């Protein structure tokens, strides 16, 4: 199951992404965490020491090689230059399994605190003033487009802050989107943006309240997000100790139970491969018309394989 954590900057989505990933990994579940935020802090939130370096190459540094690997022998994609971030898989494409024995996981995964982590990569000097962060996220979209994940397998993505995720079709790549909401008007306004944009495409959003200090905060959240609130986290001395570089004790019992509720919500979500493929095709056709045909000099609408059905059957048939 693919899980995204989104929310207003400073709401705690990176912290919750890390806590949830570690919770899953400690249970023995296969989990891949991906840092898809412009501020690349997930490794340190997971527990990487400030003096340590994340040494696995970022996904965005090898987008060309990733394209070459994923297109495989798909005759609709003759070269990496003909492949864009939205290009959907078809017959002949290489499909991925979470933590599978493949080139992408072998090159880009580094274990941090028991969690397999991949990162998109931060801005560097060559990007300043000439690129947007969506150029980095293209490799994540390709990865998720070609991934076949099953029950009890998890990919957790810490997304960019605010409503910026809607600038691409990446927001449709998840089985569950957790919107981290603080008990403030600003945070609730971001929730409303996500809720309204997601509703246009039938993408449900579940709210995780964060930094709740008492019943007044909880009442505020219930009044503004209603039944979308699935769980909440209380102010955490465990998190504060970790953020200050001190050795934390155990996560507070209430917050530990919240992580388990989030897992239960993910596991209860039915996997809809037909909707996943439908959204992938829809956004690819949109992008082809809007910019990709002109950028590549090709009609990229022809990359859609009408006989391809995503999911476990495709993995078995085209492996």
N, C-alpha and C positions, 0 to 999 in steps of 0.2 A: 504494500500500500504506500502511495506517495502522499506525504504530508508537508504542507507549507505553513510556516509561521510568518504572519504579516502584522503590520500595525504602525502606529505613529512612531517617529523617531524617539527613542528614549523610553518606549513603553515596556521594554523588557523582552522583546521577541527573540533576541539573540540568546539571552539567558535561558528562556524557556525552551528554545531549540536545543540548547546544550543539555539542560536537565532532562528533557524528554528523550534525547538520543542516548544519554547515559543510562537512563531508566530501562530503556529497551535492551541495550547491550548487556546490562547486568542480569537481565532475565534469561540471557542466552539466545535472544532473537537475532537473526541477521539484520544489521542496520548499516546503512550508508548515510552519513551526514554530508551536506553540501553547503558551503558558505557562498550564498548568492547575493550578499549585501555589498554595497560599495565600500562600506567600512568593514574590512576583513578581520573580525574579532572572534569568530566562532571557535577557532583553535584554542585561544586563551580562555574563553568561557568554558570550554570542555576541560581545561586543566593544564594546557601547555604553559610552562613557566616563561616569564617575560624574557629571561636570558636565553631561552631555547628558540630555535628557528623551525618553521614548517618548511621542510626541504623538498617535498614532492612538488613537481612542476604544476602550476595552475592550468586548469582546463583551457583557458583562453590563450595560453602560450603555444598550444599545439592543435589549434582548431583545424588546420589543414590536414594534419595527420589523422585526427579524429574523423573527419569527413571521408578520407580515403578508406579508413577501416570500416566505417559503417555502410558506405555505399556498396561494398563488396563487389558482386557481379551484377548488380541491378542494371539492366540495359537502359533504363530511363535516366540514369545519372552517369554520363560518360566520363566525368572528371570532377575533381574537387571544386573547380571553378564554376561548375554547373549546379553545385549543391549550396543551398542557403539554409539558414537556421530552421526554417519551417518545413523543409523538404521531408515529406513523410516516408517511412519505409515501404518497400514493395517487395515483390518476389526477387530474390537474389541479394537483398540487403542483409547485413549482419545484425542480428538482434542480441540484446544483452540480458544477462541475469544479474541480480544484485550480488556483488562481490564474486562475479563469475571469473573463470579463467580466460581473460581476454586482455587485449592490449590496453584498453582504457583504464581498467582497474589496476592493472599491473604498473602502469606509469604514474598514475595520479593519486593513488590512495596512500595516506600515511595514518597510522594508528595513533590516536590521542586518547588517553584515559580509557582504553578499551573500545573506542569508537573508530570505525573506518571513516576518515574524513577526506573529502576533496574540496578544493577551493577554486573559485572562478579567477581570482587574481585581482590585484588592486590597480588603480590608475598609476601610470608612470608618466615621466615628463613628456614622452612622445604623444600621449593621449590628451594632454591639457589643451583645451580650447578647440580641439578638432574631432573629438569622439564623445559619444554618450555611453553610459554604462551598459546599455543593451547590447553593445558590440561584445562585451565580455560574457553576457548571459547567453549568447547564441549557442555556445558549446553545451550549456546545461539543457537548453531546449532540445538540441539534437540528442543528447543522452537520454532524456525522458521520453522522447518520441520513439526511441528504439529499445526501450526497456520493457521486459516482460517480468513483472513481479507477481508473486503469488501470496496466498494467505500466510500471515505470520512473518512476512518479509517487509522491511520498511526502508524507505528513503525519505529523509527529513531535510528540508531545504529552508535555510534562513534567508528570507527574501529581502528585497530593498524596502526602505521605509516609505510610509505614506501610500498613496494610490498609484505610485509609479509602475507597479506591476501590470497595470492595465494598458501600458503602452505597447505590449506585445501579447501574443496568445499564450504566454507561459502560464498565466493564471488558470487556464483550462487543463493543465497537465497533471492536476492533483486529484486524489480521491477525497482528501479532506483538507480544508483550509481553516487553520485556527487564527482568528483575528484577536490579537492581544490588546485589550482595552483597559486603560486606567479609569478610575472613577473621576474623570474630568470632562468638561464640555468639549475641549479640543480633541481628546481621544475618541469621544463618542461621534464627533463629526467625521472622523476618518472611517469609523465603523459604518456610518450611513453611506459614505461614498462607496465602500466595498460592497455593502449589501445591495445597493441599487445597481451598480455595474454588474455584479455577479448574477443578479436576478435576470438580466437581459439574456444570459446564456444558460440559465438553469443550473448555475454553480452554487451549491449551498455554502454558507459561511457559518462557522460555529465560533462563539465568542468565549475567550478565556479572560476573566477578570484578573487584573494584576495589581499588586501593591495595595491590597485591601487592608484597611486598618481597623475597621469596625463595622457595626451594623448599618451606620449611615452610608458608608461607601457601598455596601452591598445593596442597600435599598435603591441608591442612585443608579447602579448598574441595572438592576431589575426593571426599574421604571423606564430606562432608555433603550435597552436591548431586548427586553422581554425573554421569550423562550429561546432565543439564540444563545443565551448564557448557559454553557454546559458545565462550567466549573470555575473556581477562582483560586488564586494564590494570595496568601497573606504576606505582609512584610516579612522578609526572611533575614535573620541574623546569619544563617548559613551562607546565603548569597553574598551578603555584605562582607563577611570574613574572607570569602574567596576573592572578591573584587579588590580587597585591600592587601591581598598577598599573604593573608594569614591562613593557617591550616584550619579548615572548618570542621565542625563535628558532624553530626548527622542532620540531614534535611528534616525540617519540622514535620511531624506526623500529618498535619492537615495538608501541607504542600505535597508530601509523598502520595497521599491519597488522591490528590488532584491529578498527578501524573498518571496514576492508574486509571482514573476516570477518562482521561484523554485517550489512553490506549483502548479502553473499552469502546469509546465513541468511534475510533478509527476502525476497530475490528468489526463493528456492527454495520459499517457502511458497505453496501453491496458493490462489487467490482463491475463496472459497466464498460466493457471493451468497445462496444458498438458506439457509445457516446464519445469515448476517447478518440476513436478513429474519425468519427464525424467532425469533431471539433478540430482535429489535426488537419483534415482536408479543407475545412472551411477557412481556417486562418492561413493556410498555405495559398489558397486561391486568392484571398484578400491581398496577401503580401506580393504575390506574383503580379497582380494587376497594379498595385500601388507603386511598387518600386523595383521588384526583383527581376521582372522581364527586361526592363530597360537596363538595369545594372549588369546583367549577365549576357544580354543580347540573345536570349533564348525565350521560348514560350514555356515557362515552367509549369503551366497548368497541365502539361503532358506528363509531368512526373507522378501524377496520381495514378496508382495502379488500381483499377476498379475491381479486380479480382482478389485483392489482398484484404484479409481480415485479421486484425491485430489480436494478440493474445496468445495463450498457451498453444493453441492449434497451429498458429503461424510459426511458433518456435519449433515445434515438432516437424512441420512440413518443410520449412526452409532452412533448417539448421545446416 
